[in-house]
Amino acid sequence: MDGGSYPMQDKSWQVQGGHMPSAPPNYVANVHQPAGGIIQPHVIPYNNAHVQQPSGHTVVVVPSHAIAGNYVNDYMGLSIFSCLCCFWPVGIVAIVLSCMVGSSRREGDLEGAKNFSKWAKYLSIAAIILGVITIVSVIIIRSVVNSNSSGKN
C-alpha cells in the first residue's frame, strides 16, 4: 500500500503521465449480452420507443412513472398554502389527503392516488375560497361596526 490507498490487483491501467484512461482493461461500457451470445449496444425504452444510447455521453435517468404518465400530483404545496394562509380546518384535511396520495403511489394503487389527488386539489381550492370569503366578511363587518360606533359619538 502506498499511504492509505487501496491495493490494486492489475496496475497496468493506472494513471500514466497525468492522463486517466477512459476505462480499465476488459471493461465494456453500455452493452449487455443476450441469450444468443451476440453483444449489442444498450437500448433504453423511452415512451414505448427504443432509443439507442450513444457511448461516452451523459445519460439522464428519468423515473419510469414520469415516462409512462403514471405520475399523480399530490398538491402538497397548494394544501399547505390553503391551510396556513386561508381556511385552516379544510386545509388540514387537504394536507392529509395529499399525504395519502404519496402512500397510495408507493403501494402501487394508482386509481386510489388519483382519487386522493383530486380531492386534495378540490379541498385546497375550497379552503382558499372560504378563506377569501371569511377575510372579506371580517373586513366588511369591522368597517360597518366602526362606522356605526363613530356615528354615535
C-alpha positions in Angstrom: 0.0 0.0 0.0 1.1 3.5 -0.7 0.0 5.9 2.0 -3.6 4.7 2.7 -4.7 3.9 -0.9 -6.4 0.6 -1.7 -4.2 -2.2 -3.2 -4.7 -2.7 -7.0 -4.5 -6.2 -8.5 -3.8 -5.0 -12.0 -1.9 -1.7 -12.1 -1.4 -1.7 -15.9 -4.3 0.8 -16.5 -3.4 3.3 -13.7 -2.7 6.9 -14.5 0.5 7.4 -16.5 1.8 10.8 -17.5 -1.0 12.6 -15.8 -3.7 11.2 -18.1 -6.5 9.0 -16.8 -7.6 6.3 -19.3 -11.3 6.1 -20.1 -11.9 2.7 -18.6 -9.9 -0.2 -17.1 -8.9 -3.0 -19.5 -11.5 -5.6 -20.3 -14.3 -3.2 -19.5 -17.2 -2.9 -22.0 -19.5 0.0 -21.3 -23.2 0.2 -22.2 -23.5 -3.3 -23.6 -25.4 -6.4 -22.5 -25.1 -10.0 -23.8 -28.4 -11.6 -24.8 -29.1 -15.3 -24.7 -27.8 -15.7 -28.3 -24.3 -14.6 -27.3 -24.2 -11.6 -29.5 -23.1 -8.3 -27.8 -25.5 -5.5 -28.7 -25.5 -1.8 -27.7 -27.6 -0.9 -24.7 -31.1 0.1 -25.7 -33.2 2.3 -23.4 -37.0 2.2 -23.7 -38.5 5.7 -24.0 -42.2 6.4 -24.4 -42.8 2.9 -26.0 -39.9 3.5 -28.4 -36.4 2.3 -28.2 -33.6 4.9 -28.4 -30.0 3.7 -28.8 -27.7 5.2 -26.2 -24.6 6.8 -27.7 -21.5 5.8 -25.9 -19.4 8.3 -24.0 -22.2 10.8 -23.4 -24.1 11.9 -20.3 -27.1 9.7 -19.6 -30.2 11.2 -17.8 -32.3 8.7 -16.0 -36.0 9.6 -15.8 -38.2 7.7 -13.4 -40.4 5.3 -15.2 -43.6 6.7 -13.7 -42.8 10.1 -15.3 -42.3 8.5 -18.7 -45.3 6.2 -18.6 -47.6 9.0 -17.4 -48.3 7.3 -14.1 -47.3 10.3 -12.0 -50.0 11.6 -9.8 -49.6 15.2 -8.3 -50.2 15.3 -4.6 -50.9 19.1 -4.4 -49.0 19.3 -1.1 -47.8 22.8 -1.7 -51.3 24.0 -2.5 -52.7 22.2 0.5 -50.1 23.7 2.9 -50.7 27.2 1.5 -54.5 26.8 1.9 -54.0 25.6 5.5 -51.6 28.4 6.5 -53.0 31.3 4.6 -56.7 30.7 4.1 -59.2 28.4 5.9 -57.2 26.1 8.1 -59.9 23.5 9.0 -60.4 22.5 5.4 -56.7 22.9 4.6 -55.7 20.3 7.2 -58.0 17.8 5.5 -56.4 18.7 2.2 -52.9 18.1 3.7 -54.0 14.6 5.0 -55.3 13.7 1.5 -52.1 14.9 -0.1 -50.2 12.6 2.2 -52.5 9.7 1.3 -51.6 10.3 -2.4 -48.0 9.5 -1.7 -48.9 6.4 0.3 -51.1 5.1 -2.5 -48.5 5.8 -5.1 -45.9 3.8 -3.1 -48.3 0.9 -2.7 -49.0 0.9 -6.4 -52.6 1.9 -6.1 -52.7 4.4 -9.0 -56.5 4.8 -9.0 -56.6 5.5 -5.3 -53.8 8.0 -5.6 -55.7 9.8 -8.4 -58.8 9.9 -6.3 -56.9 11.3 -3.3 -55.2 13.8 -5.6 -58.5 15.0 -7.0 -59.9 15.6 -3.5 -56.8 17.2 -2.2 -57.0 19.7 -5.1 -60.7 20.4 -4.6 -60.4 20.9 -0.8 -57.4 23.2 -1.2 -59.3 25.3 -3.7 -62.3 25.3 -1.4 -60.2 26.3 1.6 -58.8 29.2 -0.5 -62.3 30.3 -1.5 -63.6 30.0 2.1 -60.6 31.9 3.4 -61.1 34.8 1.0 -64.9 34.9 1.8 -64.0 34.9 5.6 -61.4 37.7 5.2 -63.7 39.8 3.1 -66.6 39.3 5.5 -64.5 40.2 8.5 -63.3 43.4 6.8 -66.9 44.4 5.9 -68.3 43.6 9.4 -65.5 45.6 11.0 -66.0 48.6 8.7 -69.7 48.6 9.4 -69.2 48.3 13.2 -66.5 51.1 13.1 -68.8 53.4 11.1 -71.7 52.8 13.5 -69.6 53.4 16.6 -68.1 56.6 15.2 -71.6 57.9 14.2 -72.9 57.5 17.7 -70.1 59.6 19.3 
